[in-house]
Amino acid sequence: MYGQNSLISGRASGPAGCIILLAILLGACAPPTQTQSQQGGSVTITFACPLQDRAIYRAAAEAFHQSNPDVEVRIFSTEDIISASAQKGDRIYGTLRQLARGADTFLFSESAVEGGTAGLVLDLAPFIAASGAPTDGDFLPGLLARFRWQAGTWGLPAGVDPTVVFYEPATFKSAKLEPPAVSTLTGGEEDWIWDEFLNLAQRLTVQEGKQTVRYGFADRGYIGALSFIKNLGGILVDTSVEPPRPTLDDPRTVAAVARYADLALRRSIMEVPSPSGFLEALWSGAAAMTIGNAGMHSGWDPGTADSLQVIPLPGGGPAAVRGYFISAGAAHPQAAWRWLQFLSGRVAPSGQLPARQSLIPDSTYASQMGEEKLAVYRYAAEHALPPIRPIAVEVLLDTALGRIFAGADAQNILAEAQKQALALPPLAAGEQFVVPSPVPAQTAEDHITFLISTFSQSYPAMVEAFHETQLGIKVTLVDEKELRPPETPRFWRVEELISASHADCLQWMVLPPMDDWDALLNCQPFIEADPTFPLEDYYPGAVKPLRHEGDLWGIPAAVNVPVFYFNHFLFDEAGLPYPEKGWTWNDVFLIAQKLSGREGADRRYGFLIWPQGSPQLLDLREVIGGEPLIAALVDQKATPPTFHFDAAEVITLVQGLADLVEGGVVPVPHSPPSAAEAVDELAGLIASGRIGMWIGSSFGTAPIQVPGGNDEEREPASVAPWPADGLCVAPQLVRAYYIAADTSHAESCWQWLRFLVDHTPQVGDGVPTRRSLLSSATFREQVGTERQAVYLEALACENPVPSFSALAGQPHSYIAYLWLEDAIRGSLFQGVDTQAALSQAQEKAESYLSCLRQRADPRDRDSALACAEPVGAPW
């Protein structure tokens, strides 16, 4: 129901409990272990935290060691300790069991207190009694009490992520309504109640006929349901008896759940709850308000986050609380307690309100949120609902709510859930255990160099995570962007890259056919020796380009899928219907003309053509011209095969696009079209709401925001079906992992690449090449349902748009396309006569091909580059 109230997740966010059961399926290895590390009376203990918090706690460990030189704290990532096997046979508590056995201390959900009586975490009450600290008053009200369970205190509060209500002020303004005053709601006056909230939601709901075009509010999963149940007097667990007894079938609970479901299923003032769609509901304006946790702020770009306002949830809501715990198997409990005391008074996890009141004023969290939002979050944390225990009851309720919102009868479903809750076995105590000590820090390291491309921004974090699990392997990153000197040819060889960077392995572009394979190591033997390698999970089209002589010489890293975007505000303004499946490129350009108009700084353009980058000019010619253009432009039947860049069909298509530019339908950048500034300039036109339609790449995760009728209203651009006249756009593999042929660290490189496979870098470096990642709820929440649907459709593409190809027997003939691209750019953006530009491109191509045919080896790239230079290489 609420991720951090679950033993299944130790992360800072999470939707429904049942979904988190799947989200934690991370394939990783526990830290390697040796004998206990003790030197000169000092001890080493371990601490586990989520990947994104590791840097915070590493700095804390260094500070702790300065004041406690007899204790060294080694920091590990939670993801590196928890493996998929934690979910087998013991789905709810398996994660906690593994974590408690893998680290002396750890940051985790408050629900880990249930592991106390099962012998997984230590009771801190004796330590607190001996030291006299901390006390309840040190923390936000009620937080320390959440860590008490069955006569023990099993952890210390670290951070809290309360439930609040988000809204856009512009939405209230358009409805001519005043949002609730924060000072009234948090200033000690009479609390507002659910009836007031629902009345407000009803007035914000917009319906057209039988269709709801804007819901009053949306809910992240079912977290609002807990508050609503409490408001109507429902009881989920009877804590007046010992042990506490589940009461999911309590008549007041049943009535509250049925009424809450009616808000979506019958009254249509609430969108049917979703663990991910609630973000889109607010972005797109499909809902006026959204119930979610304060950490949702990280899901928006800074401009959108700043425009949002927050108010408390009526009656209080659940809170995602994390705490610090000591494993019952810790070999040095006193040292572990000193570490926890240090952390509790100095450090809070990222993205959460500090649990210690003294840490709040100077915290990064407070500075990021601002005074007004901070007051709401603090109020919400202080009025949070108590946790549901045992956590298994919450999971059962979450599953029941999902069925009820799908239309099932509330009374029957909750009665069934109650039977399951009463049959839940207690968490059994396991055998005593001792947490293994980590590998000594002075272990010899195998150093490898990993070359990354300019698109990759997430690998430094991956390297840090890898170092936590593989202390014997040190990875050094080399960025190709910094390595490449200005005079380097546009097409340099992989072997030159490897030589210049001394790379042992690399993340690089897909190799052209029959090129540079000798510089790489065959990965097939590694794959065959690893039965867990998820080869069948990869999109086949991503694997095919990496096969050479039947073997796999690389591992797919990312594919690119072009997305057709449109600004729905401009469509609404012009009174035009939104694009639908089946529209054509003729429709695109007719609509583009209708969207264009106005003058000066308010000039509107119907369509944007990127002068460079992805998608490139040639990509656009492909998708618009289709097979007829390819047939006219590439003559494979000629002797020898050749190009016809100045064919009548090519001239007609390019001239038609040039006419759109001349007519003001397509913008012309002020910067030179080949310069990077030109792309930035055109992107600025999109952001300012002056472009009607455009094609974007799949690099980057944040939705492209476009402004509405006023500066405060911004929404993600809409996604249209691909206008390919019955054709679809297949994904294009753009990045892959390789191992250098001459490396003496092949095994270490494979371990590093295998780690990357299991811990795919954050989306933004392209579309995942594995089906399971692409179809996951996590990916959907990051990119949105519409974009995910486009990517999934691309993977299923069976009738793709034809692509330009090299001439038969001349693998490096594709270089000639650069002159075609240059000619198109000149015709569209620099006023060059279309026929003259294409004729000149054809002359250059013929000169280049003539030279190429005289070379002894048509596959030799150096010869190809030498032929291109005297013609006038575009680079």
N, C-alpha and C positions, 0 to 999 in steps of 0.2 A: 504494500500500500504506500509506504513511504520509505524510500531506500535506506536511509540511515537509521531507521528504526528496525532494521533487519540484520540478523546475524549473517546474512548472505553477502552483504556488501560493506566494505569499510571506506568507500569513496564518499566524496562530498555531496553527491547528488544521486538520485535514483527514483524511478517511478514505482510502478506496482511491484509488490513483493514477488509475484510469480515471474515477472519479467526479469527481475534482478537475479533470479535463480539461473537464468540463461546468460545474463550479461557477464557473470563472473567466470564463464568458461574460458579461462586463459591458459594456454599451454605454456608452461614455464618450468624451470628447474629450481628446486630449493637451493639455498647457498651451499657451496661445498663445505665440508666439515673435516676437521682433524681433531687432534686431542686438545684438551682444554689449554687455553693460552694464559700462562702466568709467567711473568718475568719480574724478578725483584720484588715480589709481593703485590704487584699490580694485577688487576683483573680486567678482562675484556667482556663486555656485555653487548647484546645486539638490540636494535630497535627497528621495527618495521612500520612504514607509513606508505600511503599512496604515492605513486610516481611523481605527481605534480607537487608534492610537499617535500620531496627529498632534500632539495637545496636548503630549505628553511631549517630542517632538523640537522643537517650536516653542520651548518654554521653553529647551531645550538650545541652540538656535541663538542665542537672545538672549544667553545666558551666554557662548557662544563669541565672539560679536561684541564683547562688552565687553573680552575679553582679546586679541582679534584684530580690531581696528577696520578693518583693511584687507580683511577678508573678510566678506561678507554671505552667509548661507545662507538660501535660500528653500525652504520645506517644501511638498511636494506629496503627495497621496494616491496610492498605487500604483494604486488603482482608476480614478483619473483619467487615468492614462497608458496602462494596458492596455486594449485594445479587443477586441471579438470577432474582429476580423480576425487577431489573433495566433494563432488556432487553425486558420486555413485554410492547408493545404498543409504546415505545419510544426507539428504539434499539440504536440509535446513542448517544443521550444525556442523557439517563436514568442513566448511570453510574455517570456522573458528578452531576446530580441532587441529587443522594443519597449521594455522597461524600460531597457535599457542605452542605447538611442538617445534616451530621453526624459528622463533625469536623470543628473547628473554622479556622484552617489553614491546608494546605496540600501540599504535593509534587505531581505534576501531569504533564501530557503532556502540552506543550505550547498551544495546541488547546483549553484548558479551557478558553482562553481569549474570546471565542465566548459566554461563559456564562455570560459575563459582562453585555451586554445589556438585558439579560433575567433575571437579578436580582439574579444571582447565586454567583458571586464573586464581591468583592469590587474593585472600581477604586482606584489605588494607586497613581494616579497623584497628588491629594491634599497633601498626606503624603510626597511625594518626593519634592514637591514645598516648603513645610513648613520646611523640614530638609535640603534641598539643596543637597541631596544625595539619592541614587547613581546617577551617570551620565553614559552616553553611553560609555565614555572612561574607566570606571572601568571594563567593560566586553570585551570579545572578540568582534571584529568588527561585528556589525549587530545584535547581540543577543538581546539587550534590545528592539530594534525596532520590533522584532518578537512578543513582548508582547503588542504592541500598536494596537488597533483595534477600529474603529469608535469613535475617539476622546478621548479614555481612555487608561490608562496603567494598565493592569489587573493582572500583576504578575511580579516577578523578576526572571531572568534567574538563574538556579542552575547548570545545567550540560548539555553537548552536546555530542552526539555520532554520529560523521560524517561518511559519506560513503567513502570507500576507495576500492582499489583493492589488494587482497591477491595473493601471488604466492609462489611456491617452487623454490628456485634457482636451484635445481637439475634438474627440468623440463626444464628450459632454457638451462642448460648445456648440457643435452642430445640432445636438438634440435640445439645445436651449435649457440645459440642466446645470445646476451647480454641484460639483463633487462634494462629498462630505468633508468638512473641515477637520484636518488632522489634529489641530489643537483641541477640538471638542472631543475627539475620539480617544486621545491619549492624555488628556489633561486632568483626569481624575473625576470628570463629570460622569453622568449616567452613561453606561456602555450602550452602544447601539446594538440592535438585535437582528436576527435573521429576517424577521418580517419586514424591517426597514430596508435591508439589503435586497430582498426579493422584490419589493415594491420599486426600488430604484432600477433593478435589472429588467423588470417588466416594462418600465418607461423607456429604457434604452433599446429594447428589442424592436427590430424593424421587420415587418412582414409585407410581402407583396403577394396578394392572393393567399394561396395555401403554402407558399414557400417563405421560409425565414431567411432573410438576406443578412441579418445581423442579430446574433444572440446577445442576450443581456450579459451573460458571463460564460466562461469556460473553466473547467476544472482539470488540474493535472492529475490524471488517474482518478482516485476517489478520495483525495485528502480532505476536500470540503465536506464529504459525507460524514466524517468523524465528528466534526463540529456540529453539523446539522442533527445528527443522532443525539448528541449530548443536549442540544438546545430543546429537543422534543422529549427529553426525559429518558431516552433509551440508555440501557446499560449493556456493555459488551462483556465485562468480566465483573463478577461479584467479589469484591475484595473484603467483604465483611466476614467471610468464612476462610478457614485455613485447611488445605491450600485454596487459593482463589478459584472460583468456579466460572467457566465460560457461560454466558447467557445470550448467545446469539439469537435465540428464538424468543427473547423477551417481547411481549406484545408491543411495548412502546418502541423497541428497536425495530421490529417488523414494520410498524406504522411509519416510522421516520424514514426507513429505507425506501418503502413504497412511495412515499410522498416526494422524496428526493429524486427518485427515478422518474416520477411524473413530470418533474421540471424539464426533463429532456425529451421524454417519450410522448408526452401529451400536451404539455403547455408550451413547449418549444422556446422557453426563455433561457435554457442552458443547452450548450452543445453536448452531444453524447461524449462523456469523458474519455480522454485518451492520454497515455503517458507521454506522447510526443506532439500531437497535433495542437495542444493548447498554445504552444509558442506561435505556430502559424496562425491560429485564430486571432491573436492580438496583432501580429504583424500585418495580416491581410485585411483587418477590419471585420472579420467574420464574427468576432465577439467584442463587446465593449469593455469587458473586464475579464481578468484571468486570475484564478486562484492558483498560487504556486509558492514555492519557497524562495526566500530572498536571494539565494544563490543563482536564481534564474538570470540575474543581471549580467552574468558572464556569457549568456547566450546571445546577447545583442551587441552590435557595434556601438562604440561610445556615443555617437550622436543619438541613436535610438534610445539607449539606456538613459541618457540624460533627459530625454523628453518624457519619459515615463514617470508617473507618480504612483505612490503606494499608500494604502490605508490598511488598518488591521482587519482581519477576518472576524466577523461577528462571533462573540462567544469564545474566542480563542481557537486555535487550530493545532494540529500536531507539529512537532518540531523534530528536525533531524539533528540529533546530538551525538557528538563523538567524544571519546574520552581516552585516557591513558590507562593501560593495564599492565600488570606483571604476570607473566606466565607462571603457572604452578610448577613448571619444570625448570625455572630459572635457577642456575647453579649458585648465583650470588644475589640473593634477594635483598640484602641490605644495600648493596651497591645499586641495584635496580630501583629501590625506593628513593635513594638520594637523587638519582636521575629523574624520577617522576616528580619529586618535589621541585627540582630545578625547572623542569619543563612547565609545570603547572603555574609557576609564578612568573614565567617569562615569555612563553611561546604559545601561540594559538594557530590552528591549521588554517591554511589559505581558504578564502571564500566563506568563512564563517565568522560570526560575531564572537569575540573572545568570551569564554565562560567566566574568567576572572574579571570582576568589575574594575580592578585597578589597571588592567591592560587595555580597556576599551578606548579611553580618550586619545592615546598616542598611537593607536593601532593603524595599520595600513587600511584595514577594513573601514574604520571611521572616516579616514580622509577620502577614500574612494566613494563612499556612499553619500557624504554630505550630512549636515546637521539635521535636516528635516527627515530624510529617509532613515537616518540612524535612530532618531527618536521613535519612529514607527517600528523598526525592527527590534529595538530593545523592549518596547512595550509588548510586542507580540511574543517575544521570548519569555518575558516575565509572566505572561498570561497563557502560556502554552498548555495544551492538554497533557495529562500524564501518559506515559507509554503504556501500550497494551502488552501484558505478559501473561502467559508465554508468547513469544513472537509467532509461534505456529498458529495461534488463534487469529492473529492479524492476517497471516497468509491465507487462511481459510476464508476469512471475511472478504478479503480482496478478490479471491476467486469467485465467491458468491455474488459480489456486486457486479462483476463482469457479466455473469450469466443473467442477472436481473436487468441490467441495462441492455441486454440483448433481447429482452422481452419475456423472460421467464417470471413465474409467480414468486413474489418476494417471500411469502410465508412458507411455501414448500422448499424453496432453496435454502433459506436460513434454518429451517428445521433439519434439513439434511446436513448443513454445515455444523449445526449444534451437535448432532450425533458424532460427527467426525472429531469435533473438538473434545468431547467427553472421552473419546477413545484414544486421545493422544497419550503416548507413553511419556513418563518423565525422562528428562535427559539423564541417562545412566552414567554413573561414575566409571571412568576407564582406569586402566592400569597407570601406576605412577610412571613418570618419565622425566628425563633430563634434557633440556634444550642443548643440542650440540654446540660446541664453541666454533667460531668462524676460523677460516684459514688464517694463519698468522700473516700480518701485513707485509712481512719481508719476503714472502714467497716470490720466487723468480718469475718474471713476466715474459711472455712472448709478445713482441710489439708488431702490430700490423698497421699499414696505412690504407685508409679508405678514401677514395676519390668520389666526391659528390658533385652533381650537376647544379646549375644555377637556380633550378626550380625548387631545390630542396632546402627547407628551413627547419625541419623538425628533427634532424639527425643528432644534433648535440645532446638532446635529452635522451635519445635512444642509447647513445654511447655511455652516458652516465648510468643508465639502468643496467646496461650490459656489464659494466665494470663491477656492479654490485653482486652479480651472480657468477661472473667468470674472473675471479681475482688474478688468475694466471695469464690473462690476455689483456693487452693494452691497445686500444684502438685510437689512432690519430686521424683526424679528419683533414682533408685537403679540398678546398673549394676550387673547382675549375675556373670560376669567374675571376679569382685572384691569381690563379696560376697562368692563365692565357695572356701572353703579351699582346699589345695592340696590333702588331704587324702579323700576327699569326693568321694563316689562311682560314677561311670559313670552314673548310673541310679538312681538319687535320686527323691523322690516323689514330686509332686506338693505341697502337704500339708507341706512337709519339707521346700520347697522353700518359701512358704508363711509365715511359722512360722519364718524362719531365717531372712527374709527381712521385716517382718511386712507389707507385700504388701496388699493394698486394691484391686488393680487390676494389671494385668500383660500382657505383650506381651511375649508369650512363644511358644514352639514347640507344635505340634499336639499330643494329648494324645494317647497312645496305647489303643487298644480296652478294654473296661470294666475296666478302671483304673482311679482312682482319681476324679471321677465326684463329689463325696461327698464334695470335697474341694472347689468346684466352685458353683457359683450362676447361676441359670437358667436365660438366657437373653431373653427368649421368651416373658415374660410379658412386658419388656421394648420395644421390637420390635413391639408388637401388639398395644401398646399405642402410637406409633409414626408413623403416616400415611406417613411421608416423608422418612422413612428409605428405602434405595434403595436395598431391598433384591433381587428383580428381576434382578438387574444389575450384581449380582455376578455370577461367573462361578459355575455351579451346583456342579462340582466335588470338589470345594473348600468348599462348604457348607456342603456336606454330612458327612465328618468325624466329624463335630462339632455337629451333631444331636445325642441326647441321649433320648431315650424313646419318640421320636417324636418331641421334642423341641430343639431349638437351644441354646447351652450352651456357645458358643463363636462366635466371629466375625472374618471371614477370614482376614488375614493381608498380607500374601505374599505366592506365590507359586514359586517353582523352576522348570525350564525347561532346561534340558541339551542341549547344542548347539555343533554341530560338526564343528570345525574350520579346515581350512587348509591354509598353507603358499603358496600363489600363485606364489611367487618368486621362490620357490624351484621347483614347478611344471613346471614353464617356463624353468628353468635351466635344468631340466631333459627331457624337451620336452614331457611332459605328458599332456593329456587333463584334464580339470577340472572335478571334480565329477558331475554326473548328476543324476536326479531322477531315481530310479530303480537300482542303484548300490547296491552291497551286501557286507557283511563282508569279504567274500573271496576276493572281489575286493580291499577292504581296505588293507588287509595284503599283497597282491601281489604288490600293488602300494607302500606300505611302504618299501618293500624290494628294489624297484627300486629307491626310494628317499634316501636311506641310503648310506653312503660312506664317504670317506676322513678320515684323521687321525688327532690326536692331538686336538688342540684347535679349529680346523675347522671341526671336526667330525659332520656329519649330521645323524639324526635319523628320520626314516620314520613315527614312531608313538610313542605317549607318553601314558603311563599308570600311573595314579596317585596312589601312594601307600596308600593314605588316603585322607580324605576330601570329597568334593563333585565335581564330582561323585565318589563314593567309589568303591572299588574293586568289591564288590558284585553287584553294579549297572551295572558294565561292564559285569560281567558274565551273568546277566539277559538279557541284550540287545543282546549279542553275541550268547548265547546259546539258548535263546527262550524257547518255550514250551517243546522241547525234553529234555533240561537240567533240567527244573523245574520238569518234570515228573519223571526223573531218580533220582533227588536229594530229592524230598519230596514225601513220600509214605503215602497218607492220607487214603488208603484203608486197610492198615495193622492194626492189632489188638495187641496193641494200635498203632495209627499212629506214624511214626518215620521218621528219616532222613537217607539218604545214601550218606554221604559226600565223601565216597571213591568209589562210583559207577564208572564203566568203562567210562561212558560218561563224568563225571566230571574230571576224571584223564586225559582223552584225550584232553579236552579243555584246562585245566590248563597247561598241558605239552606243548601244541602247543604254548601258550603264553610264557612259559618259554624258548622255543626254539628261539622265536623272540628276547627275551632279550639276550640270549647267543650269538645269531648271530649278535648282535650290531644293530638291527633294533629298539629296545626300550632301552632308556637310564636307567642306574642304578645310583641313587644318591649316593654321597660319604657319606652323613649323614645317620644315621640309618633310615630306611624307615618309622618307626613309629613316627619319630621326625618332628616337624613343619619345621625345617630347610630343610628337604628333599623336601617339597613342594616349598619352596622359591627357592631352587637350580634348580628344574625342570622348574619353571616359568621363571627363568633367561635364560634357554636354549631357550624357546619360544621367549623371548624378543631379544635374540641375533640372531634369524633367523636360528636356528639349528634343529628345529622340523618341520616335514612335516605336520602332522595331530595330532589332539588331541580333547578331549571332554572337554568343559568348562561349568561351571554352569552359572546361570543367575543372580548371585550376582555381582553388580558393573555395572556402566553405560558406562564408557569410553571404546571406541573400543580398542581391543588388538592390539597394534602396532607391526609390524614386519619390519625388515630392508630390503632394496632392494639391488641393486648392489653396492651402496656406502653408507657411514655413514650418508650422508645428506638425503637420500631418505627413508622415512618410511611411511607405509600405514597400514590401518586396515587389520587384517587377514580376509580372505574370509570365508563365511559360506556355508557349503555343505548341501545337503538334507540328511535326516537321513537314514543310510544304514541298515534298519531293515527288509529287505526281505519282503516288503509289510506291515510291521507293523509300527505303529507310537508311539511316546513317549508322554504319557499324563502328564499334569502338576501334580506336587506333592505339596500338601499344607504343608508348612514348618513352618509357624508362624501364630498365631491367638491371638486375644485379649480376655481376660477373666476377670471376677470379682470374688474376693474371697468370699466364702460362709459366712465367719464370719465377714465380714466388716460391720462397722456401718455407712459407707459412700457410700452405693450402688448408690444412686441417683447422687451424685457428680461424682462417677466413670463412670456412664453411660453418663453423660454430657461430660466427658473427652473423652471417647471412641467414642461418637457420633461426637465430634470435629475431632478426628483422621479419622473417616470415610469420613468426608467432606473435610478434608485437608490432604489427603494421603501423608505421608512422601515422600521425594524425592526418586525416583527410585534409586536402588542401594542396597536396603535391600531385593530384590527379585522382581519377576514379579507381577504387580498389579492384584488383584483378581477380580476387576470389569471390565466388558467389555468396558465401556465407556472410562476408563482411559487407558486400554491396546491398544485400537484402535485409540487413540487421536493423533493429529499431534504433540503435545508437547512430548509425549512419543517416537514417531518416530524420532523426532529430537535429542532426548537424546541417543537413543540406535542404531539408523540406521534402514533403511528399511528392510534389510535382517534379522536382529535379531527380529524385530517386526513381520515379516512374519512367522518366526519359532514359535514364541510364539502364534500367532493367530492360526496357523495350529495345534499346540498342544491342544488348547482349543477345536478345532473341531474334535479331535482324536476319532474315533469310533472303531478302531481295535488296541488297545494298546499292547505294549510289555508286556508279562506276568510278574508278580512280585513274588518274594519270599513271602511266607506267613507263619504264625504260624501254628502249628499242631492243628487239630480240637480238641477242648476241653482243649487245653493247651495254653492259651494266652501268657504266658511268655516263651514259647519254642523258641521264636525268638532270645533270648539271645545266643542260641547255634550258631547262624550264625557268632558270633564274633570269634569263634574258626576256622570256615571255612575261614573267612577273614584273620585271622592270618596265617593260613596254606598257603593260596595263596600268601600272602606277602612274607613269607619265601621262597617259591618255586621260585618266580619270582626274588626277589631282594637279597636273602641271600644264594643262592646256595643249599638250602635244597632239598633233593630228593622229587619229587612231590608225588609219591605214599606213601612214608613214612609220609610226612607232612599231607596228607589228611586222612590217616589211623589214625594218632594220633588225628586229629580233630574229627573223627568219634567216637573214644574211649571216648573223653571228652564229646561229645554230649550225648552218651549213658549213661555215668555215671550221667550226669546232669539230663537227662530225667528220669532216674530211681529214683533219689532222688525226683524229682518234682512230680512223680506219687504217691509217698507215703505221700505227704502232704494233709492235710484235705481240704484245699481250694486252688484249682489250680489257682485262680485269685489273690491270695495274693502275692504282689510283694516282701515283706520282706522275705517270705519263698523262693521265687525264687532266690533272691540274696544270701541267706544263702546256697542254693544248689550249686550255682556257685562258691563260694569261695574255697571250698576244691578241686575242679577240677582244679583250676588255672584260676581265672577270668582275662580276657585280660586287664581289667583296672588296 
